[in-house]
Amino acid sequence: MKKIFFIFCIFLFFPTFIPSQTLILPFENKSNNKNFSWISESISYSLEFFFDNYNLEIISQEERNQIFEEFQIPFSIPFSKATMIKLGNRAKASKILYGEFKIEDEKIYIKGESIELKNIKPKEIVSVEGELKSLIFLQNLLAWKILNNEIHIEEKNGEEFLKKYSDIPLSSWENFIKGMIAKEKDKKESFFKKSLENFQHFPFALWEISKLYFQKSEYEKSLNYLMLLKGNEDFAYKSSFLLAMNFYNLERFERAIEILNRILKDTKNKDIIYNNIGVCYAKLNNNEKALEYFNMALDTKKSADYFFNKSLVAENTDECFDNLKNSLQINHLDFNFHNFLYNKLIKNNLDFIAKKELEIIKMYFSKEPDKKIDNSLNFLKIPNILFAENSSEVPDKNVSRSYIEFALNSIKNKDYHKAITEIKKAIYASPYESYNYYLLGWVYFHLKLHKNALEEIEFSLWLKEDPEVRSLYQKLRSESNNLRV
């Protein structure tokens, strides 16, 4: 009983630090002419570029657009205040930047404002105005004013900041933004190419078309456009990372390692770089170096993907299983984790554990695991920091703990059948918590369901060895043998 009710002592919830992030929305077109709607995204894209350049946390346009689609919110604006707050909360932003523009007689008037989601109060309005042909300069000026409210930018950098890319022809910029807005890849490609016709070394268009070809798996084309970006400081890190990813996909792993090592000192995403170098070494069958880099990635951040990669190149079976368990405790919604684990269990004749794993797979997925895996290295996880990834939301472990708390109350009141129901809910929310199976086995034991109790406690011990659980397991085995006699 001591172990069961000790759980009450650990139900303490600590606040999690969330970095300040800004969600930038399209600016509302207040003009009568809807042909200027592309400027809505033009202003927000410009703000995103400068925020990113000054290392301020932002929600990328890709991430923002995914949230729009998730809520089935049309890209047309204006947004109501309630909708903006809903979008901001979903994006886990601390601030929303939004605004409007109006065009009259070849002049454009832009104003922007922000909402702090903590107190839901609009902040001071920032405005700029000038000739439409100077749109890029005016966007820079707006960004300058907003950024100076966020961080202090040295005055000596002001002239360079305001002139940045203002020599780009407006027609090139318009086609580029229309390419950013387009959803179909072929339309994007067409707009980006038109943009480059008038300005061959337009860095934004070169960058986006190289990303586009990467997404279309046309890696050589992507490389060709990236080479034209060489020497541009604003895209130096991102273009180098994408260069490495292209070389990886072309199976030129040594070249990818060389580039990733070169950009390591300039990134805040060191865990991703370490991991991706490890993946390259794994592909080169250098498991020793791969493990070294996966360990460095895990020292920086405990990620399910990094534990999983480590399991694929583990030196022995026990180490492989330990890392698989760690990955599934963090994220149990990735089918590849389960698929590899199930095959590994069958291969090592752990049929009972494989049976429990198959039950978990059927709880979450509509497909069966593979009967045989030919090359496990095909499952290696190589995250790409340049693209927003659609990832399943992993349920909060606190949900599982809440069900366990209800179960413990039921046990206290000797309502064991209600306790079983609550524990099974906890297992569904977090299927790799050893304590949940221990508790279920303990309840079955008190209901004299020894076979069920043995199964649950054996699985609990496989997940995590524990002296008290082992003692109960031995007691159960002994009683079960006596019953058979």
PyMOL commands that set and color helices and strands:
alter all, ss='L'
color gray80, all
select helices_A, chain A and resi 2-10+34-36+38-53+61-70+81-90+132-150+155-163+170-181+185-198+203-215+219-227+233-249+253-266+270-283+287-300+304-312+317-330+335-347+351-364+376-379+397-412+416-429+434-446+450-463+467-484
alter helices_A, ss='H'
color red, helices_A
select strands_A, chain A and resi 22-24+28-29+58-59+95-104+107-116+121-122+126-131
alter strands_A, ss='S'
color yellow, strands_A
deselect
rebuild
show_as cartoon
